[in-house]
Amino acid sequence: MLAGLGIIDGTEAGQILKGLEEVRQEILSGRFPYDIKFEDIHLNIEKRLTDLIGPSGGKLHTARSRNDQVALDMHLYLKEEIEVIDRLLLRLQEVLVKLAEKYIDVVIPGYTHLQRAQPVLLSHHLLAYFWMLKRDRERLAGTKQRADLMPLGAGALAGTGFAIDREQVAKKLGFGGLYENSMDAVSDRDFIVEFLAFAAALMMHLSRLCEELVLWSSAEFGFIEIDEAFTTGSSMMPQKKNPDVAELIRGKTGRVYGSLVSILTILKSLPLAYNKDMQEDKEGLFDTMDTLKSSLPILAEMLLKMEVNRSRLAEAVDDDYLCATDLADYLVRKGEPFREAHRLVGEMIGFCRSEDMRLKEMSPEERGRFHPALAEEISAMLDPEQVVAVRSSRGGTSPGAVKYQIGLARDLIGG
């Protein structure tokens, strides 16, 4: 661009490009002669370029500053890495849909407050995480949009006196737009804040899923078995099979939260425009990127290889207290206000607990003492599969509703 506009000589521009390629090869091969007296990477490269091609190397820095150059690098880096993260998220979504299809016939206890609440399909439970990841990908797409602005040409803070063509450079570098204010261009780190906020929400979702894998793989639940590739034994207790990978992903969530809080704290009181504090934007971003790029693929593989204990789940849902809501709904259909129906079924369950018996073990006469309608045939309402089957409203847990969800999910991920 500089040569095309006559700001520097075309021959010198060719020498600079040729020299920069030599410098790049030296860096890649580990032969680049770094020297701390030249302050930073920018001046080291400029010094080496000048050594290779002569005084023309000093024209490399025409119409730019380290301030807009570093900002540019961060935008380019983040745009590229966002594409990688989005592909990894898509892969995890694909795995969740595949598992939802595989386990469409498996009923599990659904929980609130970690107490058994109502029966649901395992597929329905897994798809909840699909939709979380959908929102995460939407946030990521928004972050990419804000990262797609080119700061180069802003100079140190006030722009440049050279008649440059920023639009031409933006097009060459693949940017969709430009910063319209030079001070904003060199001081903006919102795009990094946004990415770290996205990453924090994503890791929170991954942590919730991993927590459930930890719980479900325990002897107390026994719903799943995690493949040995993702577990370790104990140095002392030979029977142990520790869910280390799930725990590590859960634990690394705190690192990502820390990076978000760190960048917000760094930026909160900085006057315009550039300040050296901003150099601290990189370590947390790079660490977060490494965390996401290691956590997402290994979680996908762990899910694919886990074994579901169907017999244990069948035993877990063979708890007709899970069906209490349906009994209350049944009384509502018989004309009772829901609050009264709720009270009556609650009293009936309290009676069963005091007698150490299940709802299905009550005689019609015993049920009828709580409400005449309960003396009728209600066995279907105490069958977890039947209870699941009637939840057919959109977003519900019936097989038909879940298959509809799977269809929507497949449309979203293009498969």
Secondary structure, 3 states (H helix, E strand, C coil): CCCCCCCCCHHHHHHHHHHHHHHHHHHHHCCCCCCHHHCCHHHHHHHHHHHHHCHHHHHHHCCCCHHHHHHHHHHHHHHHHHHHHHHHHHHHHHHHHHHHHHCCCCEEEEEECCEEEEEEEHHHHHHHHHHHHHHHHHHHHHHHHHHCEECCCCCCCCCCCCCCCHHHHHHHHCCCEECCCHHHHHHCCHHHHHHHHHHHHHHHHHHHHHHHHHHHCCCCCCCEECCHHHCECCCCCCCCCECHHHHHHHHHHHHHHHHHHHHHHHHCCCCCCCCHHHHHHHHHHHHHHHHHHHHHHHHHHHHHHCEECHHHHHHHHCCHHHHHHHHHHHHHHCCCCHHHHHHHHHHHHHHHHHCCCCHHHCCHHHHHCCCHHHHCCCHHHHCHHHHHHCCCCCCCCCHHHHHHHHHHHHHHHCC
